[in-house]
């Protein structure tokens, strides 16, 4: 994401977005694991798809951190602990 202006400002919307991104993150983590497992079994498998999934997961990691930071800024540090 990288741009705070694109994130919702309402806490409920941020929490819904956080859940959606979390779901996508887990799907990608599973896909990466499956591709890595297959690649380990077939030594000459091209790594392009794995790298693509890995890049998507890194993007989602950034998005998750950005959403969590926005939520923390709304509810304050005393409620995030």
SVG drawing of the C-alpha trace seen along z (x, -y; Angstrom):
<svg xmlns="http://www.w3.org/2000/svg" viewBox="-17 -11 34 46">
<polyline fill="none" stroke="black" stroke-width="0.4" points="0.0,0.0 2.5,-2.6 0.1,-5.5 -1.8,-6.4 -4.4,-8.4 -5.6,-5.1 -6.5,-3.6 -9.9,-4.0 -10.1,-6.4 -13.0,-4.7 -11.9,-2.1 -14.5,0.4 -13.4,0.1 -9.8,0.5 -10.5,3.6 -12.5,5.1 -9.6,4.4 -7.2,5.9 -9.2,9.1 -9.3,9.2 -5.6,8.7 -4.9,11.2 -7.0,13.8 -5.1,13.1 -1.8,13.2 -2.5,16.7 -3.6,17.9 -0.3,16.6 1.7,18.1 0.1,21.5 0.7,21.1 4.3,20.3 4.7,23.3 3.1,25.6 5.3,24.2 8.4,24.6 7.4,28.1 6.9,29.0 10.2,27.3 12.0,29.3 10.6,32.5 11.4,31.5 14.9,30.1 14.7,28.4 11.5,26.5 11.7,22.8 11.5,20.5 9.6,17.7 6.2,18.4 7.7,18.8 9.4,15.4 6.1,13.8 4.2,15.2 7.0,14.2 6.8,10.6 3.0,10.6 3.5,11.8 6.0,9.1 3.6,6.5 0.9,7.9 3.3,7.8 3.8,4.1 0.0,3.5 -0.6,5.4 1.9,3.2 0.5,0.1 -3.1,1.0 -2.0,2.0 -0.2,-1.3 -3.2,-3.2 -5.5,-1.3 -3.0,-1.9 -3.0,-5.7 -6.7,-5.8 -7.3,-3.8 -4.1,-4.9 -1.2,-2.9 -3.1,-2.2 -5.7,-0.1 -3.3,1.8 -1.3,3.5"/>
</svg>
